[in-house]
């Protein structure tokens, strides 16, 4: 099994020296800073969101090059799809982290509070 990556980021590329992987790490670290990725599910979701953003950037770069009209339409569809994937993944990540933060730190805090109220304390 390959060694863990810095920040426990899931490995998406075989070789971490490629440009895509460096850019992926930058986007992933931005997401980790914003959302505080504590669980494995959150880290995997953030990695897929970062990958969707890289796909969006790649298609956007391709659109800046001269293309035939048919190719431009295809690239614009790909750009919208990549941006849609990024937005959907970002929303899922935000929802996951909101649910996670909404949980009490102590799972028995509600039980203790109910017992204290029942005892009149």
Backbone as a printed PyTorch tensor [residue, N CA C, xyz], in Angstrom:
tensor([[[  0.8410,  -1.1760,   0.0000],
         [  0.0000,   0.0000,   0.0000],
         [  0.8900,   1.2450,   0.0000]],

        [[  0.6010,   2.2310,  -0.8350],
         [  1.4380,   3.4310,  -0.8860],
         [  1.3200,   4.2320,   0.4020]],

        [[  2.3610,   4.9760,   0.7030],
         [  2.3630,   5.7760,   1.9300],
         [  1.3220,   6.8910,   1.8420]],

        [[  0.8960,   7.3600,   3.0060],
         [ -0.1200,   8.4140,   3.0490],
         [  0.4830,   9.7270,   2.5570]],

        [[ -0.3330,  10.5240,   1.9050],
         [  0.1020,  11.8220,   1.4280],
         [ -0.0280,  12.8480,   2.5400]],

        [[  0.6490,  13.9400,   2.3860],
         [  0.6030,  15.0330,   3.3540],
         [ -0.8450,  15.4790,   3.5520]],

        [[ -1.2470,  15.6660,   4.8010],
         [ -2.6070,  16.0780,   5.0920],
         [ -3.6120,  14.9610,   4.8880]],

        [[ -3.1280,  13.7220,   4.7780],
         [ -3.9600,  12.5340,   4.5700],
         [ -4.8450,  12.6670,   3.3380]],

        [[ -4.3600,  13.3770,   2.3340],
         [ -5.0900,  13.5380,   1.0760],
         [ -5.0860,  12.2170,   0.3190]],

        [[ -6.2270,  11.7990,  -0.2140],
         [ -6.2560,  10.5600,  -1.0100],
         [ -5.3930,  10.6960,  -2.2640]],

        [[ -4.7090,   9.6210,  -2.6200],
         [ -3.8500,   9.6300,  -3.8010],
         [ -4.7030,   9.4830,  -5.0530]],

        [[ -4.6130,  10.4610,  -5.9560],
         [ -5.3700,  10.4090,  -7.2030],
         [ -4.4690,  10.2030,  -8.4140]],

        [[ -3.1820,  10.4530,  -8.2560],
         [ -2.2290,  10.2860,  -9.3470],
         [ -1.1460,   9.3130,  -8.9090]],

        [[ -0.6410,   8.5680,  -9.8580],
         [  0.4240,   7.6160,  -9.5530],
         [  1.7020,   8.3390,  -9.1460]],

        [[  2.0120,   9.4310,  -9.8200],
         [  3.2380,  10.1800,  -9.5610],
         [  2.8550,  11.6000,  -9.1400]],

        [[  3.2680,  12.0040,  -7.9600],
         [  2.8820,  13.3040,  -7.4240],
         [  3.6480,  14.4800,  -7.9880]],

        [[  4.6110,  14.2330,  -8.8880],
         [  5.4240,  15.3330,  -9.3960],
         [  4.8030,  16.0460, -10.5910]],

        [[  3.7050,  15.5290, -11.1240],
         [  3.1200,  16.1450, -12.3120],
         [  2.4340,  17.4650, -11.9460]],

        [[  2.2740,  18.3210, -12.9240],
         [  1.6730,  19.6370, -12.7160],
         [  0.2430,  19.5190, -12.2020]],

        [[ -0.5100,  18.5760, -12.7570],
         [ -1.8960,  18.3950, -12.3110],
         [ -1.9570,  18.0750, -10.8260]],

        [[ -1.0430,  17.2310, -10.3500],
         [ -1.0770,  16.8480,  -8.9440],
         [ -0.7210,  18.0310,  -8.0430]],

        [[  0.2270,  18.8610,  -8.4720],
         [  0.5690,  20.0440,  -7.6620],
         [ -0.6190,  20.9960,  -7.5790]],

        [[ -1.2980,  21.1990,  -8.6900],
         [ -2.4660,  22.0830,  -8.7030],
         [ -3.6090,  21.4630,  -7.8910]],

        [[ -3.7700,  20.1380,  -7.9890],
         [ -4.7830,  19.4460,  -7.2040],
         [ -4.5330,  19.6430,  -5.7170]],

        [[ -3.2710,  19.5300,  -5.3170],
         [ -2.9240,  19.7230,  -3.9030],
         [ -3.2790,  21.1360,  -3.4470]],

        [[ -3.0050,  22.1430,  -4.2840],
         [ -3.3300,  23.5270,  -3.9180],
         [ -4.8320,  23.6860,  -3.6780]],

        [[ -5.6310,  23.1630,  -4.5940],
         [ -7.0870,  23.2830,  -4.4690],
         [ -7.5690,  22.4890,  -3.2570]],

        [[ -7.0330,  21.2800,  -3.0760],
         [ -7.4090,  20.4360,  -1.9360],
         [ -7.0680,  21.1280,  -0.6200]],

        [[ -5.8870,  21.7210,  -0.5310],
         [ -5.4960,  22.4070,   0.7070],
         [ -6.3800,  23.6180,   0.9780]],

        [[ -6.8120,  24.3200,  -0.0800],
         [ -7.7620,  25.4220,   0.1050],
         [ -9.0760,  24.9050,   0.6900]],

        [[ -9.5580,  23.7830,   0.1560],
         [-10.7880,  23.1850,   0.6780],
         [-10.5990,  22.7090,   2.1180]],

        [[ -9.4550,  22.1020,   2.3940],
         [ -9.1820,  21.6240,   3.7560],
         [ -9.1350,  22.7860,   4.7380]],

        [[ -8.5590,  23.8990,   4.3270],
         [ -8.4980,  25.0810,   5.1900],
         [ -9.8960,  25.6450,   5.4400]],

        [[-10.7210,  25.6570,   4.4100],
         [-12.0600,  26.2270,   4.5500],
         [-12.9890,  25.3270,   5.3510]],

        [[-12.9080,  24.0020,   5.1340],
         [-13.8760,  23.0990,   5.7380],
         [-13.3330,  22.2840,   6.9070]],

        [[-12.0270,  22.2280,   7.1200],
         [-11.4870,  21.4220,   8.2080],
         [-11.8560,  19.9540,   8.0500]],

        [[-11.1980,  19.2630,   7.1660],
         [-11.5770,  17.8990,   6.7700],
         [-11.1160,  16.8900,   7.8180]],

        [[-12.0350,  16.4630,   8.6800],
         [-11.6700,  15.5650,   9.7660],
         [-11.8830,  14.0940,   9.4190]],

        [[-12.8880,  13.7870,   8.6200],
         [-13.1910,  12.3810,   8.3340],
         [-12.6270,  11.9600,   6.9820]],

        [[-12.4960,  10.6550,   6.8190],
         [-12.0290,  10.1190,   5.5470],
         [-12.9940,  10.4190,   4.4120]],

        [[-14.2920,  10.3670,   4.7110],
         [-15.2950,  10.6760,   3.6950],
         [-15.1470,  12.1260,   3.2260]],

        [[-14.9440,  13.0380,   4.1580],
         [-14.7860,  14.4520,   3.7970],
         [-13.5300,  14.6560,   2.9550]],

        [[-12.4460,  13.9520,   3.2910],
         [-11.2000,  14.0850,   2.5120],
         [-11.3810,  13.5420,   1.0940]],

        [[-12.0580,  12.3870,   0.9500],
         [-12.2870,  11.8330,  -0.3850],
         [-13.2110,  12.7300,  -1.1980]],

        [[-14.2180,  13.2750,  -0.5600],
         [-15.1360,  14.1740,  -1.2500],
         [-14.4120,  15.4500,  -1.6790]],

        [[-13.5600,  15.9770,  -0.8080],
         [-12.7930,  17.1830,  -1.1490],
         [-11.8370,  16.9030,  -2.3050]],

        [[-11.2570,  15.7130,  -2.3500],
         [-10.3580,  15.3620,  -3.4550],
         [-11.1330,  15.3010,  -4.7760]],

        [[-12.3540,  14.7650,  -4.7380],
         [-13.1310,  14.7110,  -5.9740],
         [-13.6050,  16.1050,  -6.3870]],

        [[-13.8960,  16.9700,  -5.4260],
         [-14.2680,  18.3610,  -5.7390],
         [-13.0740,  19.0800,  -6.3600]],

        [[-11.8930,  18.8640,  -5.8050],
         [-10.6810,  19.4810,  -6.3570],
         [-10.4380,  18.9790,  -7.7770]],

        [[-10.6790,  17.6920,  -8.0100],
         [-10.4950,  17.1240,  -9.3500],
         [-11.4960,  17.7470, -10.3390]],

        [[-12.7400,  17.9650,  -9.8920],
         [-13.7430,  18.6010, -10.7570],
         [-13.3120,  20.0260, -11.1090]],

        [[-12.7010,  20.7230, -10.1450],
         [-12.2250,  22.0740, -10.4270],
         [-11.1000,  22.0530, -11.4590]],

        [[-10.2010,  21.0660, -11.3560],
         [ -9.1210,  20.9510, -12.3510],
         [ -9.6890,  20.6600, -13.7350]],

        [[-10.7270,  19.8240, -13.7990],
         [-11.3740,  19.5530, -15.0820],
         [-11.9620,  20.8370, -15.6620]],

        [[-12.6020,  21.6280, -14.8110],
         [-13.1710,  22.9050, -15.2530],
         [-12.0720,  23.8310, -15.7700]],

        [[-10.9560,  23.9220, -15.0490],
         [ -9.8470,  24.7820, -15.4930],
         [ -9.2860,  24.3190, -16.8320]],

        [[ -9.1670,  22.9940, -17.0150],
         [ -8.6090,  22.4570, -18.2670],
         [ -9.5120,  22.7850, -19.4520]],

        [[-10.8120,  22.6120, -19.2800],
         [-11.7430,  22.9150, -20.3720],
         [-11.7370,  24.4190, -20.6580]],

        [[-11.6510,  25.2370, -19.6110],
         [-11.6150,  26.6860, -19.7950],
         [-10.3620,  27.0990, -20.5720]],

        [[ -9.2350,  26.4630, -20.2700],
         [ -8.0000,  26.7400, -21.0290],
         [ -8.1780,  26.3440, -22.4910]],

        [[ -8.8230,  25.1950, -22.7170],
         [ -9.0540,  24.7510, -24.0930],
         [ -9.9390,  25.7260, -24.8620]],

        [[-10.8890,  26.3500, -24.1740],
         [-11.7770,  27.3030, -24.8280],
         [-11.0340,  28.5620, -25.2860]],

        [[ -9.9200,  28.8620, -24.6470],
         [ -9.1460,  30.0460, -25.0150],
         [ -8.3860,  29.8560, -26.3200]],

        [[ -8.2570,  28.6120, -26.7700],
         [ -7.5760,  28.3020, -28.0240],
         [ -8.5700,  28.4240, -29.1750]],

        [[ -8.1040,  28.7190, -30.3780],
         [ -9.0270,  28.7870, -31.5180],
         [ -9.5410,  27.3910, -31.8820]],

        [[-10.8500,  27.2790, -32.0550],
         [-11.4930,  26.0170, -32.4080],
         [-12.5850,  26.2690, -33.4310]],

        [[-13.0140,  25.2070, -34.0770],
         [-14.1660,  25.2870, -34.9750],
         [-15.4370,  25.4160, -34.1270]],

        [[-16.5080,  25.9890, -34.7030],
         [-17.7370,  26.2110, -33.9240],
         [-18.2970,  24.9550, -33.2520]],

        [[-18.2500,  23.8240, -33.9370],
         [-18.7690,  22.5960, -33.3530],
         [-17.9460,  22.1840, -32.1270]],

        [[-16.6470,  22.3300, -32.2330],
         [-15.7780,  22.0040, -31.1110],
         [-16.0040,  22.9720, -29.9500]],

        [[-16.2650,  24.2290, -30.2620],
         [-16.5320,  25.2080, -29.2020],
         [-17.7970,  24.8480, -28.4340]],

        [[-18.8350,  24.4210, -29.1380],
         [-20.0720,  24.0150, -28.4570],
         [-19.8140,  22.8290, -27.5330]],

        [[-19.0490,  21.8630, -28.0280],
         [-18.7220,  20.6880, -27.2080],
         [-17.9370,  21.1050, -25.9710]],

        [[-16.9490,  21.9790, -26.1510],
         [-16.1530,  22.4300, -25.0230],
         [-16.9840,  23.2280, -24.0120]],

        [[-17.9100,  24.0290, -24.5050],
         [-18.7790,  24.7890, -23.5810],
         [-19.6730,  23.8510, -22.7730]],

        [[-20.1680,  22.7800, -23.4260],
         [-20.9640,  21.7860, -22.6910],
         [-20.1100,  21.1120, -21.6240]],

        [[-18.8750,  20.7700, -21.9910],
         [-17.9750,  20.1520, -21.0190],
         [-17.6770,  21.1090, -19.8690]],

        [[-17.5150,  22.3870, -20.1930],
         [-17.2330,  23.3760, -19.1640],
         [-18.4100,  23.4870, -18.1910]],

        [[-19.6310,  23.5430, -18.7330],
         [-20.8120,  23.6230, -17.8580],
         [-20.9370,  22.3650, -16.9980]],

        [[-20.6640,  21.2150, -17.5900],
         [-20.7570,  19.9600, -16.8340],
         [-19.7160,  19.9170, -15.7200]],

        [[-18.4860,  20.3340, -16.0200],
         [-17.4270,  20.3290, -15.0100],
         [-17.7470,  21.3060, -13.8820]],

        [[-18.2630,  22.4750, -14.2400],
         [-18.6290,  23.4550, -13.2170],
         [-19.8010,  22.9400, -12.3890]],

        [[-20.7360,  22.2640, -13.0270],
         [-21.8580,  21.6690, -12.2950],
         [-21.3950,  20.6030, -11.3160]],

        [[-20.4510,  19.7610, -11.7390],
         [-19.8920,  18.7470, -10.8400],
         [-19.1830,  19.4060,  -9.6640]],

        [[-18.4250,  20.4470,  -9.9440],
         [-17.7110,  21.1500,  -8.8800],
         [-18.7010,  21.7460,  -7.8840]],

        [[-19.7220,  22.4350,  -8.3780],
         [-20.7010,  23.0620,  -7.4900],
         [-21.4670,  22.0290,  -6.6770]],

        [[-21.8630,  20.9310,  -7.3060],
         [-22.5850,  19.8780,  -6.5870],
         [-21.7080,  19.2530,  -5.5110]],

        [[-20.4600,  18.9700,  -5.8510],
         [-19.5370,  18.3990,  -4.8700],
         [-19.2430,  19.3540,  -3.7370]],

        [[-19.0990,  20.6210,  -4.0580],
         [-18.8540,  21.6360,  -3.0310],
         [-20.0550,  21.7320,  -2.0860]],

        [[-21.2580,  21.6600,  -2.6430],
         [-22.4640,  21.7000,  -1.8040],
         [-22.5490,  20.4650,  -0.9100]],

        [[-22.2110,  19.2860,  -1.4550],
         [-22.2050,  18.0640,  -0.6480],
         [-21.1980,  18.1710,   0.4860]],

        [[-20.0300,  18.7090,   0.1810],
         [-19.0010,  18.8800,   1.2040],
         [-19.4630,  19.8490,   2.2870]],

        [[-20.0620,  20.9460,   1.8760],
         [-20.5690,  21.9220,   2.8510],
         [-21.6610,  21.2960,   3.7080]],

        [[-22.5740,  20.5260,   3.0980],
         [-23.6380,  19.8670,   3.8590],
         [-23.0640,  18.8560,   4.8490]],

        [[-22.0840,  18.0800,   4.3940],
         [-21.4500,  17.0890,   5.2610],
         [-20.7970,  17.7580,   6.4620]],

        [[-20.0720,  18.8290,   6.2230],
         [-19.3750,  19.4960,   7.3170],
         [-20.3600,  20.2140,   8.2450]],

        [[-21.4710,  20.7120,   7.7220],
         [-22.4850,  21.3530,   8.5630],
         [-23.1320,  20.3290,   9.4810]],

        [[-23.4710,  19.1570,   8.9190],
         [-24.0590,  18.0900,   9.7570],
         [-23.0710,  17.6400,  10.8150]],

        [[-21.8110,  17.5580,  10.4280],
         [-20.7880,  17.1000,  11.3630],
         [-20.6250,  18.0870,  12.5130]],

        [[-20.6470,  19.3740,  12.2110],
         [-20.4960,  20.3860,  13.2600],
         [-21.7410,  20.5050,  14.1230]],

        [[-22.8930,  20.1080,  13.5850],
         [-24.1380,  20.2250,  14.3330],
         [-24.2400,  19.1700,  15.4350]],

        [[-23.4760,  18.0960,  15.3190],
         [-23.5090,  17.0600,  16.3390],
         [-22.8550,  17.5580,  17.6140]],

        [[-23.3900,  17.1720,  18.7800],
         [-22.7360,  17.5630,  20.0300],
         [-21.4020,  16.8380,  20.1690]],

        [[-20.4610,  17.4930,  20.8320],
         [-19.1390,  16.9000,  21.0230],
         [-19.2410,  15.6480,  21.8800]],

        [[-20.1150,  15.6590,  22.8720],
         [-20.3260,  14.5150,  23.7500],
         [-21.6320,  13.8390,  23.3420]],

        [[-21.5820,  12.5950,  22.8630],
         [-22.8110,  11.9490,  22.4090],
         [-23.8180,  11.7060,  23.5380]],

        [[-23.3600,  11.7000,  24.7730],
         [-24.2590,  11.4610,  25.9000],
         [-24.6850,  12.7530,  26.5910]],

        [[-24.3330,  13.9030,  26.0170],
         [-24.6680,  15.1830,  26.6510],
         [-26.1730,  15.3450,  26.8090]],

        [[-26.9480,  14.9550,  25.8200],
         [-28.4070,  15.0570,  25.9050],
         [-28.9680,  14.1700,  26.9990]],

        [[-28.4220,  12.9730,  27.1510],
         [-28.8730,  12.0430,  28.1890],
         [-28.5440,  12.6230,  29.5630]],

        [[-27.3310,  13.1230,  29.7230],
         [-26.9350,  13.7100,  31.0170],
         [-27.8090,  14.9110,  31.3730]],

        [[-28.1190,  15.7320,  30.3690],
         [-28.9610,  16.8980,  30.6010],
         [-30.3690,  16.4550,  31.0190]],

        [[-30.9100,  15.4290,  30.3780],
         [-32.2450,  14.9380,  30.7280],
         [-32.2670,  14.3650,  32.1290]],

        [[-31.2310,  13.6440,  32.5190],
         [-31.1570,  13.0690,  33.8760],
         [-31.0590,  14.1930,  34.9090]],

        [[-30.2590,  15.2080,  34.5970],
         [-30.1160,  16.3310,  35.5230],
         [-31.4370,  17.0770,  35.6770]],

        [[-32.1830,  17.2490,  34.5920],
         [-33.4880,  17.9210,  34.6600],
         [-34.4940,  17.0730,  35.4290]],

        [[-34.4450,  15.7570,  35.2360],
         [-35.3600,  14.8630,  35.9420],
         [-35.0710,  14.8570,  37.4410]],

        [[-33.8350,  15.0130,  37.8260],
         [-33.4600,  15.0340,  39.2330],
         [-33.6080,  16.4120,  39.8460]],

        [[-34.0110,  17.3880,  39.0410],
         [-34.2390,  18.7380,  39.5420],
         [-32.9630,  19.5160,  39.7730]],

        [[-31.9380,  19.2270,  39.0660],
         [-30.6640,  19.9320,  39.2630],
         [-30.5120,  21.0370,  38.2690]]])
